[in-house]
Amino acid sequence: MAFNPNAVFVSPSSIADLDKCPQLYFYRAVYRTPRGLKVQVTSPALSLGTAVHDTIDQFMKLPPDERKQEELTRIYNFVWEGMSGEKGGFETADLEAESKERGRLMLQRFWANPDFRIKKAAEFPAFPKVDIGPDLILTGKLDWIQKEQDDSFTIIDFKTGKNKEKEDSFQLPVYTILVKKLLKTDEVSAKYWYLEEGPEMEDKKLPDLEEAMIKIRQKGEVMQMVRQTNSYKCQSGGESCWACRDMKAAATGKGKLVRIDPTHKQEIYILPKATEAIPDSDELPF
């Protein structure tokens, strides 16, 4: 796909951000720092989710004969060290220890599933792109796509938050459309794995994808209009709201830069206690 400077990328997270607040969408999808990086406000819940996802991602890139439990633990400890203390938004050593233990137990459940010791992911782009309209490109970050023995594909999304994914979420419709288009298949199923709950995955019934595509395209067209008209004002009518205030604070110099995350191309900030509003787990991208 040739580079298109006018392209607007539509993803589950950008749809969710715009639905909450145009100013939140601006600071997450449009704004870049002088270093050319995105802004992220960290919290213990966000750091935990990032650590578990990054650990699984690195572990599953290893050849099957190198996927040992001690290697999974080593990767987790290494990833965690990069977001320890204030770098991960942890105010106390006890809070960090509790969060790290939660992650360890999630990875223990992950390890107990033998499939992930031997199976390879289906070949799929790290940055998938599908045209869905003039200057509209569908994308998303998929955790795992597994090719089954009958040549069908299973999308598995690892969940580290405590709350269930909302039924009207665009996550699985977007992922399914990407898989169908890029892998040229109609045989796709999807599962959520709530790693904090236990070893069982939750089969998800996929919605009507034609209807989902219409809604996704409409969301993308709204993004285009918002960008073209610079309509990024807060949905509250004020300076900021519950959804956008943390991101605005970090982007406008009210936060403390604690680390650079080159993997996700982000500057990571914490906010002063009086400003900070730690997001609930259902507002996290996991």
N, C-alpha and C positions, 0 to 999 in steps of 0.2 A: 504494500500500500504506500503510494507516494506521499511525501510530507505535504500537509495542507495547513498553512498558517491560519486559516479561518475555521479550522475544525473545532467543534465543541464536543468534549468527551462526556458521555453519559454513563454513569455507573450507579450501582445501588447506593453507595455512600453519597454521591453528589445529588441524587434524587432525594434522599432522606434529608440532607442538609438544606436544600432549597425549600422543601416542604415545611421545615421548622422555621427558617428565617432567611431572607435574601442576604442579610449581612453575614450570617454564618457561612452561607454558600460562597460569598466573596472571599472571606478570609481563608477558607479551606481549599477552594478550587481555583481561585483567580490570583489572589495576592501572593507575591513572592518577596522575600527579604532581599536586601542588597547583595547577599551572597547567591541569590537565585534559588533559595530553598523555601520549602513550605514551613509553616509555623504549626507547632503542636504544643498544647498545654498538657503536661503529664499528670498522672495521679497513680496511686497504688493499683487500682483496678486496671487502668490502661497498661501500666508497666507489666503487670502479671500476664495479661492477655498477650502482649507483644512477646514476652519472654517464652511463653509456651508455644506460640505459633512459630516463632523464629527457630526454636529448638527442633520442633517437628520438621520444619522445612529443611533445615540443614541435615538432620538425621536421615530423612528419606532420599536425599540426594546421594547418599553413600551407596556403594554396591551392596547387595544383600549380604554377602559374606563378611562385611565390616559392620553390620548393624548389630552391635552388642549392647547389652544393658548398661555396661560401664561407659560406653561411648555416649549413649544418650544422656547419662548423668554428667559426663564431662562437658558436653556441649551446653547443657542447661546451666551449669555453674559458670561457664565462660560467658554465656550470654547475660546471665544475671549480674555478673560483676560490672558489666558496662552500664547498668542502670541501678546500681546499688546506692543507698543513701538518698540524698536530695536529687540525684540524677534521675531517680525514679519516682520522686514525689513522696518519699517515705519520711515522715516527721520523727519517727522513733525507731530504734533498733527492734523493738518488740513487734511493731507493725510490719516491718520488713520481714522479720523471721516468720511471722504468721502467713504473710503472702507467699513467701518462697516455699513454705511447706505445702500450701494449697496447690501450687504449681507442681511440686514434686509428686503429690498424690495423683494429679491429673495425668502426668506422664507415666506414672506407674500403671494406671488403667490403660493408657495407650499401649504400653509395652506388653501388657497381658493379652492383647489381640495379636495372634501369630501372623495374621495376614500382612501386617505392616513390617514384619521382619524379612519377608521374601518377595513381596510384590513390587513391581515397578509401576510408576505412574504412566498414564498414557502420554504420548508425545503431544505437547500443547504449548503454545507461546507463553512466555512469562508475562508479556503485555499483550493480551489478545485484543484484536480490533475487528469490528464488523460494521460496515456502513449500514445505517438505517434510515438515511435521508440526506438531503443536501447539506453538506458540512456537519453532519451528525455521525459520531462514531460511538458505538457501544463497546464498553470495556468492563473489566472487573478482575479482582484478584481471587482466584480459586485455590482452595487449600489442597484438594486432592481429586484427581480424576482417575478412576480405575477401570481398566478394560477387562471385561469378564470373559469367561471361556466361550460364551455364545456370541462374542463380538459386540455385545452391548456395552454401554458405559455407565458407571455409577459416579455421581458427584457426591463427595463427602465433605461436609463443612464442619470443622471443629469449633465448638462453642466453649468459651471459658467463663462467660458471664453467668450470673445466677438466674437471670430472667429468660423466658422463652422468646424466641424470635416472633415478631408480630405476624399475624396471619396475612395482613395486606402488604408485607414486605416485598420489595421488588428483587430481593437477592436471588432466590432460586429461579424465577423467570429469566432474569438477565443471564445467569450462569448457564441455564439450559439452552437458551438461544445461542449463546456463544459456542457451546459444545456442538450443538446440532449443525451450525453453519460451518465451523472450522474443521470439524471431524467428519462432516458429511454423513450424518447418521440420524435416524429417527428413534433409535433405541437408547433412550436416556432415562435413568431414574436418579433419585436424589435422597440423601439422608443427612440429618443433623446428628452430631455426636456431642451431647452435653457432657463434657469430660468430668465435671464436678459431680454429676449425678450418679454415674456408674458405667458399667462396661457395655451397655446396650445402646445401639444406635436407633434413631427414630426415623422410620420411613416417612417421607413427605409426598403427599399427592400433589402432582404438578398442576397448575392452573391451565386454562385454555390459553395456549401461547399466542394465538392470533389476537385475542382480546388483550393479552398482556402487552404485545408489541404495539398495539394502537396506543395504549396508555403510556408506554415508555417513550414512544415517538413524540407524543404530546408533551411529556415532561421535558424532553430535549428541546422542543420548539420554544417552550417557555424559557429555558436556559438561554437560548439564542437571543430572545427578545430582551431578557434581563441584561445580558452582556452588551447588546447593541445600544441600549438606552441608558446604561449605567444605573439601573434601578436596583441599587443594593441597600436601600434604606431598611432599617430594622422594622420587622413586622409589628412591633409594639407601637410605633409612631414616636418613640423616644430615642435616646442615644443608643440604648442596647436593651436586651432582654435576657432571660434565663439561658436562651440557646446560644447567643452570640457574645455575651459579655466577656467570657474568659478569653476567647480568641482575639477579640478586639483589644483587650487589655494587654495581652502579650505582644500583639503586633504594633501597638502604639507606645511601647517603652515602659509599660507598667509591670512587666514580668522580669524574672531573672533567668538569663540563659545558662543552662546547666550542662548541656552537651550538644554535640552535633551528631546526628544519626545519618551516616552516609548511605546505609542500606535503604532507608525509606526517604532519603533526600529531604530531611527535616531539621529544623532547629528546635530543640526541646526546651521548654520554659516551665518554671514554677511561678506561682503568683503569691504575693503577700497574703498573710492569713485573712486580713480584712476584705481582700478582693476575691480570694479563691472560692470557687463553688465546685467541689468535686462532683463529676457527673455520676449519675446512677448507672448501674451495670447495663441497663437496657438502652442506654445512649452510647454505648461503646461499639466499635466496629467488629466485635467478635461474637 
